[in-house]
Amino acid sequence: MARTTVSFDSAGIPLAAHLHVPDGPAGGARPALVVGHPGTGVKEQTAGTYAHLMAERGFVTLAFDAAYQGESGGLPRGLEDPAQRVEDFKAAVSFLTTRAEVDADRIGLLGICASGGYSLAATGGDHRVRAVATVSGADVARQFRLGADGTQDPAVFQGLLALAGQARTAAARGEDPGVLTVFPETAEQAGALGGEHGIEGFEYYCTPRGEHERSAKFLAWPSVDKLAAFDAFHAVPLVAPRPLLQIVGTRAVTSWMAVEVHQRAGAPKELHWIEGASHVDLYDRKEYIDPAVEKLAGFFGTALSGAGK
């Protein structure tokens, strides 16, 4: 398998990406997948892992850094702009349609965590996408508003909105608006703020398990009010009749979001559970990733086999 560094434009912002091309004779242009990373993540982490493994199974894969993050362009750094994130997926599809290795009629999306939500929104509005799958899929806007488990006190998000407004005022006055710190300094502090899910996130992003120098530990404050009115699942009914697969761990506190998507979606759709896996386990734990990848390979192998014919 060959991996090359590429770039493409997304609404005027240059995006950095890794293009994975399978080894061996293709027998023609191949099916392709766009792979999106979790919020604050980068293409070198779990998105790169899945892109590599799916390329080994015969798919051309493109793992990219979202605008304002990683090696991609855009200011302010660390901005989580949901509309731009959806645009990034569509721009990635456009890029793949220009590649000789890719069958432009056989392109799918694979979103992990926050990119799961964004990939659904992108698919709903872009018929060039023939199938979509998510792993530990989540709507980051719902997570901010309602908490990872859906039970957060509404006052928490209202407080964040107040701070976001203050940051905008500070910036308008030429002052440093600061940033919203995503991860505290210790796992214990992460647990106090977010329970087991918080600890898992800390262990992946802030320890040698999964940390990367370009993976942000903060968000720009305008991210908060941009997320306030966003709904990644609004376009889910528009996905059908294109197939949808969601892969979720039975211990994932975010699984309620996948259930909501499944209820909103038309057929064909599948909610596939990985026994014993948490949300973050599906980022890098081999015992959970292996069955997830096998499921994805079968799903996309079927969903993209006859597209465009």
PyMOL commands that set and color helices and strands:
alter all, ss='L'
color gray80, all
select helices_A, chain A and resi 46-56+82-97+114-124+140-146+154-172+187-205+222-228+236-238+255-264+281-284+286-303
alter helices_A, ss='H'
color red, helices_A
select strands_A, chain A and resi 2-10+13-21+30-36+60-64+102-112+129-135+179-181+218-220+244-249+269-274
alter strands_A, ss='S'
color yellow, strands_A
deselect
rebuild
show_as cartoon
